[in-house]
Amino acid sequence: MGMTWEDTLSAGLERVASRAFDLSQDAAAGLEVIYEESQKRVPKESGHLAETAMVQSYRGGKNTATITYDGPYARWIHEHLHFKHPHGGETKFLETAMLLKGKEAINEAGKHFWERL
């Protein structure tokens, strides 16, 4: 009686490793969840700030994704708690979205990761 070893695992692991090396698209998929929530919360005086928002891969380097709100006033509106927003929205719109939807975003990033493998 003899026994032979067939190495069918190594090729599969190499395939997974080669595809798993860049996680930027997975991170971006997770950030879409936070982006959607932040769009509900962003102040809407003219609508310009909400229109500038986007999810970008690689902006912070390899394996990164970011949500940006452009405009000279985006940071001011986000950080200054005393500002009033009579047309809707709130301060800390991005931070609040991350706190509320962080777990869901991580799950979405993981789902995206496994679906592309």
TAKADA-V629564 format. One record per pair of residues at least 12 apart in sequence whose ideal C-beta (glycine too) atoms are under 8 Angstrom apart, sorted by the first residue. I is the first residue (numbers start at 1). J is the second residue. Records with the same first field share a line. If there is no record, write none. Layout:
BEGIN
I->J, J
END
This chain:
BEGIN
15->117
16->117
19->116, 117
20->113, 117
22->62, 63
23->63, 109, 113
24->57, 58, 62, 63, 64, 65
25->57, 65, 112, 116
26->109, 110, 112, 113, 116
27->57, 63, 64, 65, 109
28->55, 56, 57, 65
29->108, 109, 111, 112
30->65, 105, 106, 107, 108, 109, 110, 112
31->55, 65, 66, 67, 105, 109
32->55, 108
33->101, 104, 105, 108
34->67, 94, 97, 98, 101, 102, 105
35->53, 54, 55, 67, 97
36->101
37->96, 97, 100, 101
38->53, 67, 69, 93, 94, 96, 97
39->53
40->97
41->89, 90, 93, 94, 96, 97
42->69, 89, 93, 94
43->77, 83, 85, 87, 88, 89, 90, 91, 93
44->85, 87, 88, 89
45->85, 87
48->71
49->69, 71, 73, 74, 77
52->68, 69, 70, 71, 74
53->67, 68, 69, 70
54->67, 68
55->67
56->68
67->94
69->94
77->91, 93
78->91, 92, 93, 94, 95
79->91, 92
END
